[in-house]
């Protein structure tokens, strides 16, 4: 009886350890993606309303770099550095890259999420009781996320202009490199 109890104990211990390890390396489903994006925007949206010493996105990449995939983070850092060096002219993005707007609001809702394997997309909608803008007919942005050691933003698409952040940042960088 003791040996059998010990085997059952070992089996459940291994099962628990395996499940715990899996929690850190595999997506927990669409709900974890939605939760990640919603928590980010709950933190980020108020920043867009503050008087800062630069764009709100710069605060996000400095304070929450793990929220962004390495390629996106690096492209945002390059753009931010180039803009900081250019006095009096715009050489980088001139809109908020996470909400696709020059006039962000104080609250965004995450809607219509879709998951495919280790990626997820969520729509980012204006959703503020203080917003005087017309009720939107489409999302301000569509955030793309990938799962590595956790969810990270990999790109943002802008339905209004049929563009995305990665391509926009790459295009701006090429323009800055021209003599």
C-alpha positions as CSV (number, residue, x, y, z in Angstrom):
1,X,0.0,0.0,0.0
2,X,2.8,2.4,0.8
3,X,4.6,1.8,-2.5
4,X,1.3,2.3,-4.5
5,X,0.6,5.6,-2.6
6,X,4.2,6.7,-3.3
7,X,3.8,5.9,-7.0
8,X,0.5,7.9,-7.2
9,X,2.2,10.8,-5.3
10,X,5.2,10.8,-7.8
11,X,2.8,10.6,-10.8
12,X,0.8,13.6,-9.6
13,X,4.0,15.5,-8.7
14,X,5.4,15.0,-12.2
15,X,2.1,15.9,-13.7
16,X,1.9,19.1,-11.7
17,X,5.5,20.1,-12.4
18,X,5.0,19.4,-16.1
19,X,1.8,21.6,-16.2
20,X,3.6,24.4,-14.3
21,X,6.5,24.3,-16.8
22,X,4.1,24.3,-19.7
23,X,2.3,27.4,-18.3
24,X,5.5,29.4,-19.0
25,X,6.2,28.1,-22.4
26,X,2.9,27.7,-24.1
27,X,0.0,30.1,-24.7
28,X,-2.9,29.8,-22.2
29,X,-5.4,30.5,-24.9
30,X,-7.1,33.5,-26.3
31,X,-8.1,34.7,-22.8
32,X,-4.5,35.3,-21.8
33,X,-3.8,37.2,-25.0
34,X,-6.8,39.4,-24.4
35,X,-5.9,39.9,-20.7
36,X,-2.3,40.9,-21.7
37,X,-3.4,43.4,-24.3
38,X,-6.2,44.9,-22.0
39,X,-3.7,45.3,-19.1
40,X,-1.2,47.0,-21.4
41,X,-3.8,49.5,-22.7
42,X,-5.2,50.1,-19.3
43,X,-1.7,51.2,-18.2
44,X,-0.8,52.9,-21.5
45,X,-3.9,54.9,-22.5
46,X,-3.6,57.4,-19.5
47,X,0.0,58.1,-20.6
48,X,-1.2,59.4,-23.9
49,X,-3.1,62.1,-22.0
50,X,-0.2,63.4,-19.9
51,X,2.3,66.1,-20.7
52,X,5.4,64.1,-21.2
53,X,8.9,64.9,-22.3
54,X,8.4,63.1,-25.5
55,X,5.9,60.7,-27.0
56,X,4.0,58.2,-24.7
57,X,5.3,55.3,-26.8
58,X,8.8,56.1,-25.6
59,X,7.7,55.6,-22.0
60,X,6.2,52.3,-22.9
61,X,9.3,50.9,-24.6
62,X,11.5,52.1,-21.7
63,X,9.3,50.9,-18.9
64,X,7.8,47.8,-20.5
65,X,10.3,46.5,-23.1
66,X,9.3,42.9,-22.5
67,X,5.8,43.8,-23.9
68,X,7.3,44.0,-27.3
69,X,9.0,41.4,-29.6
70,X,12.7,42.2,-30.1
71,X,12.2,43.3,-33.8
72,X,9.4,45.7,-33.0
73,X,11.2,47.1,-29.8
74,X,14.4,47.7,-31.8
75,X,12.6,49.5,-34.6
76,X,10.7,51.7,-32.1
77,X,14.0,52.5,-30.3
78,X,15.7,53.5,-33.5
79,X,12.8,55.7,-34.5
80,X,12.7,57.3,-31.0
81,X,16.4,58.0,-31.0
82,X,16.3,59.5,-34.5
83,X,13.5,61.8,-33.5
84,X,15.2,62.9,-30.3
85,X,18.3,63.9,-32.3
86,X,16.3,65.9,-34.9
87,X,15.6,69.3,-33.5
88,X,12.6,71.1,-34.9
89,X,11.7,68.6,-37.6
90,X,9.8,65.3,-37.7
91,X,11.9,62.4,-38.9
92,X,10.0,59.6,-37.2
93,X,6.5,58.5,-36.7
94,X,4.1,61.4,-36.0
95,X,1.3,59.4,-34.5
96,X,0.8,57.1,-31.6
97,X,2.0,53.7,-32.9
98,X,-0.1,51.6,-30.5
99,X,-3.5,53.2,-31.3
100,X,-2.8,54.6,-34.8
101,X,-3.9,58.1,-33.9
102,X,-2.6,61.6,-33.5
103,X,-5.3,62.2,-31.0
104,X,-5.4,59.2,-28.6
105,X,-8.1,58.9,-26.0
106,X,-8.0,58.0,-22.3
107,X,-9.4,54.5,-22.7
108,X,-9.3,51.7,-25.2
109,X,-11.3,48.4,-25.4
110,X,-9.9,45.2,-26.7
111,X,-12.4,43.4,-28.9
112,X,-12.6,40.6,-31.5
113,X,-9.6,38.6,-30.6
114,X,-8.5,35.7,-32.8
115,X,-5.8,33.1,-32.0
116,X,-3.8,31.0,-34.4
117,X,-1.2,28.7,-32.7
118,X,1.3,30.9,-30.9
119,X,-0.1,34.2,-32.4
120,X,-3.1,36.3,-31.5
121,X,-4.7,39.5,-32.9
122,X,-6.9,41.9,-31.0
123,X,-8.7,44.9,-32.2
124,X,-8.0,48.2,-30.3
125,X,-11.1,50.4,-30.1
126,X,-11.6,53.9,-28.8
127,X,-13.8,53.5,-25.7
128,X,-14.0,56.5,-23.5
129,X,-16.8,58.3,-21.9
130,X,-14.8,61.5,-22.1
131,X,-14.1,61.2,-25.9
132,X,-15.9,63.7,-28.1
133,X,-14.9,61.9,-31.3
134,X,-17.6,60.2,-33.4
135,X,-18.4,56.6,-32.5
136,X,-15.9,54.6,-34.5
137,X,-17.0,52.1,-37.2
138,X,-13.8,50.2,-37.0
139,X,-10.9,49.7,-34.7
140,X,-8.1,52.3,-34.4
141,X,-5.6,49.5,-34.6
142,X,-5.2,45.8,-34.8
143,X,-2.5,44.5,-32.5
144,X,-0.6,41.4,-33.4
145,X,0.9,39.4,-30.6
146,X,3.2,36.4,-30.5
147,X,3.9,34.0,-27.7
148,X,7.5,33.3,-26.7
149,X,8.1,33.3,-22.9
150,X,4.9,35.3,-22.7
151,X,2.7,37.4,-25.0
152,X,4.5,40.2,-26.8
153,X,3.3,42.8,-29.4
154,X,4.8,42.0,-32.7
155,X,3.1,44.6,-34.9
156,X,0.2,47.0,-35.2
157,X,-2.0,47.3,-38.3
158,X,-4.0,50.4,-39.1
159,X,-7.2,49.7,-41.0
160,X,-7.8,53.4,-41.9
161,X,-4.6,53.7,-44.0
162,X,-4.0,50.0,-44.8
163,X,-0.5,50.1,-43.2
164,X,1.3,48.5,-40.3
165,X,3.9,49.7,-37.8
166,X,6.8,47.5,-38.9
167,X,6.6,48.6,-42.5
168,X,6.1,52.3,-41.5
169,X,9.2,52.2,-39.2
170,X,11.3,50.5,-41.9
171,X,10.2,53.1,-44.5
172,X,11.1,56.0,-42.2
173,X,14.5,54.5,-41.4
174,X,15.2,54.1,-45.2
175,X,14.2,57.8,-45.7
176,X,16.6,58.9,-42.9
177,X,19.5,56.9,-44.5
178,X,19.2,58.8,-47.8
179,X,21.8,61.5,-48.3
